[in-house]
Amino acid sequence: MSNEPTLRPLEIDDFNVFLEIQREALLLAPEVFGSDYDWFEGLSILSKEQKYERYMNYPYQYLLGAVDEQGKITGMIGYSGEEQSKLMHKGRLWGLFVLEEHRGKGLATKLVSSVIETARDILEVEQIQLKVSTHNVATFGLYLRLGFVVYGTELSAMKIESSYVDEYLMVKFLV
């Protein structure tokens, strides 16, 4: 048996397992997500399910998970495509997170690369955009290695307690 997690779009049946990694992500990496832990925990289970279900439209809008043999999600990333005809050539990556004990094994690279392949080969997307915290050196370096370039910086993109977080705006052209 392989210890390598399987990369696959998350499904409705993964909801409870998704909640586990989402809680950990919001606690450990608040600069990665627009929502925060307290806000998320304050939502009803129905609201959480409805938000999750919005990402059940593979390949146009989905959560890609790295799922181990026990069904635990060890890493995830989100993808959203544009629906308006003038914008359909663009897609957006967001919410990359890998559990701490699974970092340093290339899992984040595999997650991002898989989404890029799907966007390019299935959706014929021409560019993928993303935002990454200017303090998140490791993830910023990953995106640079995968061919993303900075096209701007959003100052004070988020406010976490009393501190502001700037974000690099990045793009990778696929054609």
N, C-alpha and C positions, 0 to 999 in steps of 0.2 A: 504494500500500500504506500502511496505517495503522501508526503506531508505538505505538498504544494496545495494551496487553496485553489478552488475552481473559480474562475471569473465568469460572472453571469449577471444579467439584469435581475434585480430583486423583483420578487413577485408578491402578491397579496399575502400569501402564506408566510412570508418572511417578516411580517409586520412586528411581531413581538420581539424577535431577535434584533431587528433594526432599532427598536426603542432602546435596547441595551447599549449599542454602540453610539447611538445618537446622544444619549445622556453623557456617556464618557467623553465624547468629542466636544460637547458644549462645555463641560467642566474643564477639560485639559487644554483645549485649543479655542478659546472664545473669539480669537481674532480671525478664525477661518469662516465663521458663520455669522450671518446677519442677525439671527435670533440668539437669545441667551438662555442659559439653563433655567433660571427662575421663571421666565416667560413661558418656556416650553413645558415645564412641570405644572404650571398653572392652567394649561389647556385641558379641556376634557378629553377623554379617550376618543370620543367621536370626532372632535376637532383634529386630533393627531392623526386619526385614520383618514380623514378627508384630505389633509395636507399630504400624507403619504401616497394616497391613491392618485394624486395629480401626476405622480412620476411613474405611472404604470402604462406608459405609451411608447414602448420601445419601437423603433430607435429614435423617435422624435423628442421624447422627454422621458428620462429614466434615471434610476440610480443603479450604478454598476457596483456589485459587491464582490469581494473576495471571500468565498465561503469555504470553511474547512470541512473536514469529514464529519464532524459532529453537528454541522449546520450553523455554527457560529460565524458571524460576519467579522472578519479580521481587518478589513479595509473597505473603503467605499469612495465613490466620486459621483457627482451628478453631472448630467448633460441636459441642456435645453436648446432646442432648435427654434428658429424663428418661424412664425406662421404666415406673416404677411409676404406677399409675392416679392416685393422689392427688397426684403431682408432675408429671404430663404437661403442665401448663399453664406450666411453666418450662423455659427453655433456658439454656445457658451459652456465652459467648464466651471464647476464650482464645488465647494465642499469636500475637497480631497482630505481624507483622514485615514491613517493606519494606526491600529492599536500599538502601543509602545513596544510590547514584546515581539512584534512582527516587523519592526522597522529595521532598516539596514540590510534587507534581503532582496531589494529590487521590486518589492510589491507595488510601491507608488508608481514606479516607472511602468510597470505592466498595466496598471489601471489606466493611467493617462494614455499610454500607447494604444490600448484597446479602444478607448473612446475615440481617439483620433482616427484609427482605422475604420471604425464604423461610420463616423461622420463623412470621411472622404470616400470610402468605397460603396457604401449603401445609400447615403443621403446626397452624395456629390456636393458636400459643403466645401466652400472655397477658403474659408478662414474660421479659426476658432479663437475666441477671445476669453480672457479670464482676468481676475483681479487676485493679487497676492499681497499680503502684508509686507511692508518694507522691512519689518523685523524678522520675518520668517526666512532666514538665510538659506536653510536647507531646501525648502520647497521652491524658493526663487531660483536657486542653483539647478534644481531638477528641471524646471521649466526652460531655463536657458539651454541646458544640455539637450533638451528635446526639440530645440529650434524655435522656441517662442522668443519674441523681442519686445522690449518695452516701447510703448508709444506714448506714454504719459504717466503722470502720477496724480492720484486724487488725494488731496490733502484733507486731513481730518475725516476720512471716509467713514470711520466708526468711532464711537465714544464708549469706552469700557470703563465704567465707574467715572473717575475724573481724568482719565488719560485718553488722548486721541491716538488713533491708528491711521497712518497713511497707507495707501495701497498703490502698488504699481499696476498699471493697465498694460496687459500683454496680449499679443496676437501671434498666431502661427498661420502662415499662408500655406494652403495645401495644394495649390496649383502652380 
